[in-house]
């Protein structure tokens, strides 16, 4: 059966085997440009939100607060915070070309903290 293997485990010196995969610099540049573009679009979309929606974005995605904490700070019910969250994401998606909700949340969590 070992005859079917191209390399058996005994043929590889695991201690000295060093595999490195380097990403071409062009891909890093493209990724940075894409990230900059997304951050710019996200910032522009946030600018179009209401002040309550902006406050929610700040409390949820920058301060990492729970919905109950946001409820207390904004003096609204937790149910209202959930509704505000939904409306805020809907507005952002509309301004960003109907981006997938999960991707939007990922972008909010990543770009607002970097």
C-alpha positions, 0 to 999 in steps of 0.5 A: 500500500505504501507503494501507492503513496508518492512520499511515505512519511519516512521520506520527509524529515519533518524537523527540517521541512519548512514550507512557507507560502508567500502572498504576492505583494500585488494581492496585498495591495489589491486587498488594501485598496479593496478594504479602503474602498469598503471603509470609505463606502461604509463611512459614507453610508453611516453619515446618511443615518439618523443620529439615533442610528449613528449612536447605536452603531457607536455603542454596538460596534465600537463600544461592543455593548450588549443590547440591554446596555444600549437600551439603558444608555439610550433610554429605550426598551431592549425591544426598541434597540433590536428594532433600531438595529434592524432598521440601521442595518437595512438603511446601511444595506440600502446605501451599500447596494443591498450587501449581505447582512452577515458581511455588513456586520463583519465589516462593521465589526472590523472596519470601525475598530481599525 
